Amino acid sequence: MSFPLLTATAVLPAIGAIATAAVPAAQRTAAKWLALVVSLGTLGLAITTLVRFDPDGDRYQLTESHAWIAEFGVRYELGVDGIAVALLALTALLIPFIILAGWHDADPLETGSKRWRPTQGFFALILAVEAMVIISFEATDVFLFYIFFEAMLIPMYFLIGGFGDRAHEHGEKAASTQRSYAAVKFLLYNLVGGLIMLAAVIGLYVVAGNFSLQEIAEARANGSLDMATNTERWLFLGFFFAFAVKAPLWPLHTWLPNAMGEATAPVAVLITAVVDKVGTFAMLRFCLQLFPEASKWATPAILVLALISIIYGALLAVGQRDIKRLVAYASISHFGFIIMGIFAMTSQGQSGATLYMVNHGISTAALMLVAGFLISRRGSRLIADYGGVQKVAPVLAGTFLIGGLATLSLPGLAPFVSEFLVLVGTFARYPVIGIIATFGIVLAALYTLVLYQRTMTGPVKPEVAAMPDLRVRELVVVAPLVALLIVLGVYPKPVTDIVNPAVKQTMSDVEQKDPQPEVEAAK
């Protein structure tokens, strides 16, 4: 029997989470190093998966299938296509940087007679989230996917509510209240989405008789499974609602600014660069494959919602006073681009959307982690509390600028390629939507450059005059992310070569072909 590589990639961080949580309280540093080593081991397995994956081979590779709950047709089935393997690699890549960036975020504090925030728990929860996200990308059994899609809410709830940001303008008591509110809101929104999806999962089983993604998709394709139009549409809406909450898509987005604002910067990256990608990934894997006709039926409405997300998120980012909430609203705008690319139903749009998931993860990690380093030095998230930072901490300011320029999709940095593909793919089929969406780019330039101007330029404020520049650990976190933004900005081919065959198969699922140009190319 071949080595179960996909299982090992998910199980290693799960075991690491248990081991990290079991480290004695006095050995906080050992817990940190254990978590980092486990995350690096997981990255090694993810790289092995990436190397062994053949983009031109079978659709799902490195597959595993074992009986689990036979009475209900539930199987332990794993497999990755090009889209899944790219996001799996992104997740495994970001977790070590998240751990390093949060190295001191969960150090215990003395508050009266109570010790606050057990360090081991913080890093164990991060590894637990990693394990659940990875298996969500790998699962080809709908019920197996659902279990971990929902289970990851539990460790995320504790990371937001129990290990939130210490910086708050109204003090620790207000901060604690806001953290609790953000954590509960995150949990309730996603639980409601999950419960609606559960009803749709049960409905799918009633119609199809099993939970296997591949078997159901094949039965739909060869005509042996005839799903009534209304049934398919209701099931699609049940799945899509849950994914739209996770993504998040307007108007189901309101939990994200609270969660990212109150979480530590590394946890904020975990939310938007890792966890939220499960929602957009699932739209490609489950909505389009299982419900192709319903996906086409819902496309106009979804494109309008995605367009609102793009403009609304960017407009609210422009008006933010809080650095982390600004990045959160910018992410809502970016997820609008991703969802627009998915439902443009063109190969360029879906390739761009997948590439956008990867590039957004890297660019948001770079910007938010540097913002976290900045906030930890000043003790404030308010933009107005900064000024002249580039004169006292030029390396910090420089990396902050690169992260910001990537966020506005500057040509030469990774997000530009993906945003360009999304817009090209949307223009080809829905030109009006594509034209309006370009205003999101203008607004992105506005909120990013204004943020940099207000925090980094101008006279040096007394409160930041003694601010230290990036330390070695922080440079180790930021430098590789900046390098990736540049490399993928000028040479995205390694990623597109992996995802394009999977996108072509997804286009085949929904029986869509790219629109032909109205003007013939010159010979």
PyMOL commands that set and color helices and strands:
alter all, ss='L'
color gray80, all
select helices_A, chain A and resi 5-22+28-52+70-72+82-101+119-138+142-151+153-162+172-208+213-222+229-246+255-262+265-275+277-290+292-318+323-343+347-378+383-385+389-392+394-407+414-429+431-437+439-456+462-464+472-490+493-509
alter helices_A, ss='H'
color red, helices_A
select strands_A, chain A and resi 61-69+74-80+109-111+114-116
alter strands_A, ss='S'
color yellow, strands_A
deselect
rebuild
show_as cartoon
